[in-house]
Amino acid sequence: MIVAQSNPQSAPSPQGATELALEGVWHVVVLNDPVNLMSYVVMVFKKVLGFDETKARRHMLEVHEQGRSVVWTGLREKAEAYAFTLQQWHLTAVLESDGEAR
């Protein structure tokens, strides 16, 4: 039987750039498009993000008037899930790291 001995001098390797990029705060941004009706966007925000009518309308108007709205902020994995779901509802949703947000 061969037993591998651990090297007590070896330290854990530092996190790579990819691992660091996955950490931190991410934003789900909905972009304006010429296809979806405003009432449809409000309905999707209510269903997918759990917004009440007022908050859904506020974000829809921000998308319509400013071309974009940050609709959710948090960890990347959940942000990806929200962006994917919004895309399934045919909204244009993208992720931005906290450093990219405008």
Buried (B, 14 or more C-beta within 10 A) or exposed (E): EEEEEEEEEEEEEEEEEEEEEEEEBBBBBBEBEEEBEEEBBBBBBBEBBEBEEEBBBBBBBBBEEEEBBBBBBEEBEEBBEBBEBBEEBEBBBBBBBEEEEE
